[in-house]
Amino acid sequence: MAVADPGDPDVVETRFLIDGRPLVPEAFGPGPGESPERLLDSGALRAGPEPREVRLAEAYCTEGCCGALYVTVRREGGHVVWSDWRRPGGPDGRPDLPAYRFDAAAYDAEVARAEQDHGWTWPARRTSRLITAGLRDRPDLLTRWGLRQGWISTDFRERDTTVVTFTGPPLGAPGLETARGEPGRNAARGEPQQFLWRLPDDGRPPEEQAAAVLRRLAKGDPRTYPELAG
């Protein structure tokens, strides 16, 4: 992982070295490696019994505009193979990529080491990661209101502020929750809207701040929060 230049729109990226050479700048170019949260906290780089396609990088402007870099990760006996590269919408003139084969034991050890390396993070970023983990275990905290989790990270300009985003129908759309707290049949109705919840670091440990956020989400509809921007 690497903390980017302050002028860069992304704060942290995952960097890949193969045979000592940086993969993303040479094979893709118009954007950084995906964040550690997307690739490491989710276990996306682990090689399981089934092949898995993983997005390693996305253009600064979004994949739909200037492309992304994908690879399929699979385990073959004592090796892990990266192959079937895709660059949808990506830049022309980049070299074709071969299939890379890694010793499985060494690969697993390196991925495990990277997953446990939190030296790059800071309190607000850790808070965001803990909130993400909590919503991974309790997606109903948002889905019961017809809401879908968006990106959760630190503010690009204020690194000590955690931002929680989610998308869904505007407040007041009909049929969002029944009297028993269950999703209503019309939870998907209404023009989707993105909501941003900004959480400045208040000095408490990240574990306490994240737990407080999850407790508040469990109490009621987050779209009613006065500090929410829609």
C-alpha positions in Angstrom: 0.0 0.0 0.0 1.1 3.6 -0.6 -0.1 7.0 0.5 -0.5 9.1 -2.6 0.7 12.6 -3.3 -1.6 15.2 -1.5 -2.6 16.6 -4.9 -3.8 13.2 -6.1 -7.6 12.6 -5.9 -7.0 9.1 -4.3 -5.5 8.9 -0.8 -4.3 5.3 -0.8 -3.7 2.7 -3.5 -2.6 -0.9 -3.6 0.6 -1.3 -5.6 1.7 -4.5 -7.3 5.2 -5.4 -8.0 5.9 -8.4 -10.4 9.5 -9.3 -10.9 10.4 -6.0 -9.2 8.4 -3.8 -11.7 5.2 -1.8 -11.0 2.3 -3.5 -12.7 -0.4 -0.8 -12.9 1.6 2.1 -14.3 3.1 -0.1 -17.1 0.0 -2.1 -17.9 -2.7 0.5 -17.4 -1.7 4.0 -16.6 -4.6 6.4 -16.3 -5.5 5.6 -12.7 -4.2 4.1 -9.5 -4.4 0.6 -8.0 -7.7 -0.1 -6.1 -7.8 0.8 -2.5 -6.7 -1.7 0.2 -10.3 -1.9 1.4 -11.5 -3.2 -1.9 -8.7 -5.7 -2.5 -7.5 -6.7 0.9 -10.2 -6.2 3.5 -12.6 -8.0 1.2 -10.2 -10.9 0.5 -10.4 -10.3 -3.2 -6.8 -11.3 -3.9 -7.0 -14.6 -2.1 -6.8 -17.6 -4.5 -9.7 -19.9 -3.9 -10.9 -23.1 -5.6 -12.9 -21.2 -8.2 -11.4 -18.6 -10.6 -12.2 -15.0 -9.6 -12.0 -11.9 -11.7 -10.6 -9.0 -9.8 -10.4 -5.3 -10.7 -6.9 -4.1 -9.9 -7.2 -0.5 -11.1 -9.7 2.1 -12.3 -9.2 5.3 -14.2 -9.3 8.5 -12.1 -12.4 9.6 -13.9 -14.3 6.2 -13.6 -14.1 2.9 -15.5 -17.0 4.0 -17.8 -15.0 6.9 -19.0 -11.3 5.8 -19.3 -11.3 2.2 -18.4 -10.0 -0.3 -15.8 -7.7 -3.2 -15.4 -9.0 -6.7 -14.6 -7.3 -10.0 -14.0 -8.6 -13.5 -13.2 -7.0 -15.2 -10.1 -7.1 -19.0 -9.9 -5.2 -21.7 -8.1 -3.6 -24.6 -10.0 -2.1 -27.2 -7.8 1.0 -25.6 -6.2 0.6 -22.3 -8.1 -1.6 -19.3 -8.2 -2.1 -17.9 -11.7 -3.0 -14.4 -12.8 -4.3 -14.5 -16.4 -7.2 -13.5 -18.8 -6.3 -9.8 -18.4 -9.0 -7.3 -19.5 -8.7 -3.5 -20.0 -12.3 -2.4 -20.9 -12.2 1.1 -22.2 -8.5 1.3 -21.3 -5.7 3.2 -23.1 -4.3 2.0 -26.4 -0.6 1.0 -26.8 -0.2 -0.9 -23.6 1.7 -4.2 -23.8 -0.2 -7.5 -23.8 0.1 -9.2 -20.4 1.1 -12.8 -20.1 -0.2 -15.3 -17.5 1.9 -15.0 -14.3 2.4 -18.0 -12.1 3.3 -17.7 -8.5 4.3 -20.3 -5.9 1.1 -20.8 -4.0 2.6 -20.9 -0.5 4.6 -17.7 -1.2 1.6 -16.0 -2.7 -0.7 -16.9 0.2 1.9 -15.6 2.7 2.3 -12.3 0.9 -1.4 -11.7 0.6 -1.8 -12.5 4.3 1.0 -10.1 5.2 -0.5 -7.3 3.2 -3.9 -7.9 4.8 -2.4 -7.6 8.2 -0.3 -4.5 7.3 -2.2 -1.5 8.7 0.8 0.8 9.0 -0.5 2.9 6.1 -3.8 3.8 7.8 -4.7 6.6 10.3 -7.6 6.9 12.8 -10.4 8.2 10.5 -9.5 5.7 7.8 -9.6 2.9 10.4 -13.0 4.1 11.5 -14.2 3.8 8.0 -12.9 0.3 7.6 -14.6 -0.8 10.8 -17.9 0.7 9.7 -17.6 -1.1 6.4 -16.9 -4.4 8.2 -19.9 -3.8 10.5 -22.2 -3.2 7.5 -20.8 -6.3 5.8 -22.1 -8.3 8.9 -25.3 -6.3 9.2 -26.4 -5.2 5.7 -30.0 -4.9 7.0 -29.1 -1.7 8.8 -29.4 0.0 5.3 -31.4 -2.5 3.3 -34.5 -2.3 5.6 -34.8 1.3 4.4 -34.4 0.4 0.7 -30.8 1.8 0.8 -27.7 0.4 -0.8 -24.2 1.0 0.7 -21.9 3.2 -1.3 -18.2 4.0 -0.7 -17.1 4.5 2.8 -13.7 6.2 3.3 -12.1 9.4 4.4 -12.8 12.8 2.8 -10.4 13.6 -0.1 -9.7 17.0 1.3 -10.2 16.4 5.0 -8.4 13.2 5.9 -9.6 13.3 9.5 -13.3 13.1 8.4 -14.9 9.7 7.6 -17.6 9.8 4.9 -20.4 7.1 4.8 -22.4 7.1 1.5 -25.5 5.2 0.6 -28.0 5.4 -2.2 -31.8 4.9 -2.3 -35.2 6.4 -2.5 -35.6 9.9 -1.0 -37.1 10.3 2.5 -40.9 10.0 2.3 -41.1 7.4 -0.5 -43.9 5.0 0.3 -43.6 1.5 1.6 -40.0 1.6 3.0 -40.6 -0.2 6.2 -43.5 -2.0 7.9 -44.5 -1.4 11.5 -42.5 -4.4 12.5 -39.3 -3.0 11.1 -39.4 -5.2 7.9 -38.8 -3.9 4.4 -41.9 -2.8 2.6 -42.9 -4.1 -0.8 -42.2 -0.8 -2.4 -38.8 -0.2 -0.9 -37.2 0.2 -4.4 -39.6 2.9 -5.5 -38.6 6.5 -5.8 -35.9 8.2 -7.8 -32.5 7.0 -6.3 -30.6 9.6 -4.4 -27.1 9.6 -3.0 -26.6 10.5 0.7 -23.4 11.5 2.4 -22.8 11.3 6.1 -19.7 13.1 7.2 -18.2 12.1 10.6 -15.3 14.3 11.8 -12.8 12.5 14.1 -13.9 13.3 17.6 -10.8 11.9 19.3 -12.2 8.6 20.5 -10.6 5.4 19.4 -11.7 4.2 16.0 -13.4 1.2 17.5 -15.6 3.3 19.7 -16.5 5.7 16.8 -17.4 2.9 14.5 -19.5 1.2 17.1 -21.4 4.4 17.8 -22.1 4.8 14.1 -23.5 1.2 13.9 -25.6 1.7 17.0 -27.1 4.8 15.5 -27.9 3.0 12.2 -29.6 0.3 14.2 -32.0 2.8 15.8 -33.7 4.4 12.8 -33.7 5.7 9.3 -30.3 7.4 8.6 -31.9 9.7 6.0 -33.4 11.6 9.0 -30.0 12.6 10.3 -29.7 16.4 10.4 -26.0 16.3 9.4 -26.8 14.3 6.3 -26.2 15.7 2.8 -28.4 14.4 0.0 
